Amino acid sequence: MSRLQIKSKIKSIDFSTLPYSFQCRLIDLAPPKTLLNLRQTGHTIYNLTSRRGYFASILTVTTWNQLARQNHITSLENGKMYGARSLTLVEALKFKHLYVQHHLVISLTPQQSKTLKPSLVPIYVNIIFMRGLTMSDVITFLHPKLIGFQLSDPNILATRQAKDQFVQFVLQFTTRKCAVVKTFSNVISLQFYHELKTIVESERPSYRIMWKGGVVTVKHKALMKINV
């Protein structure tokens, strides 16, 4: 029997119909990338994946109170955007490398188990800074697989030093093709927008910066017609 014939005979199984212990086992064995996708499929798997570690696909950093942060997460989940987490400044700096904890599927002696350390993997791919951080803090959240960055803090670019750091951050971030940076008109002045546009489009010819509807977007030319 060919591989195609075998594949055609495979039937999907509803995850919710599996025994709870089997669900947990599947989640424990899933690699980080798969976990991230599973986490966005619904509340059942969303809750089970929390057993694997402290992580998020969409991370929001803000000084909002607990109620406001929970309302923000609820609004994202209502839009089927699971895997979001909202942290305060203190929490964000403590957990800036949100991770998935790997469990090694091998037999370990009690002594080996005591010395075993979890593998920490930066897992958030989109990050939103609402308020409360400096540009020096923001830069520490950049990691190779990050694709979306949004700056919504009206006070963060108040100094020349912060503006220079932001320019360098954007240049570093746009070394990848799929990177998207967004800020709002209350965050970036029109004068600084033109300065940023001149520098970035000169250093990164494949990227374009546009100001539309009060939002400044830095995006690759290939993505300009795609809403990201």
Phi, psi and omega in degrees: 000132181287165178298322180296320179294320179296316181298323182292338181269352180282129179250140179285151180240131178294122183303323183293342181275350181283151175301147184304318181297325179287323176301313181298320181295318179297319179295321180295330183268348184289137176290159183309315183297319178294321179302317182299320178289319180297323184298338184265006185267344179161171186294325182300306180289326178305314181289322180294322182293340179296341178292339186274349180148184185258099185209168180204153174268328177239114183251127176247130178247124187204164175260012176303157175283174185301318181296315180296320179294319179293322177297323178296314179296318180299319180296323178292317181293325177296334177269017179065026178256079181280163178089016179268153176213141179241126183238153171282172179302314181298315179295318183298317180292329179284322185246033185297338174257068178303142192221166166250131181270118181279140173249122180285127182269068178216165179278126181240143173285160177306322180292320178295322180297324181292327183266352182289129179250138179292152177272125182262123184235117175302123190241339181290137181249346175228137181224139182235123177256108182278312178183161172107353182244159171265166178297329178297321177292315184302317184301330182290348181270356180286131174217160190305331184260005177289132182240338182232133182222129180229128180249117184235016181266112184292349183257353191286334181253036185283338183248160178296322179298318180295320178297316179297320178295322180294318178301313180295323178298313181298318179297321178290319183292326185272020171283351178253152187287326189267007184292139176227126178243132178230139170223170181248161185297338176277356179260320185240129181283160179298321179296315180291328177302313180295323178295313180297316181299316181297314183291309185294315182289338175282317182279330181234078184303336181277356180252152177231148177240129180227152177245112183216127178060033180079009179239130176261124184237132174251119186209149176296146181304325181291343182254000187300330182265006181251132177280113181240000000 
